[in-house]
Amino acid sequence: MSTPARILSTKLAANYIGVSPSTLEHWRVEKTGPAFIRIGKKVGYLLHDLDAYLLACKVAFADGGVL
């Protein structure tokens, strides 16, 4: 049995990835940033989508270092 998906509000998602809620709102309008879900008028972020977004933003250097 799989665990249920955890859905975070814009405020909690922004805190989780270290940006402001208004930045997430702007990214949604610009169609950038992490994937989100819309249920009716509510917007939410799945925890695994936020983790995937953070991994996609990872910067690695040729010497093996990570920013």
Helices and strands as residue ranges (DSSP letters): E 7-8, H 10-17, H 21-30, E 37-39, E 42-46, H 47-56
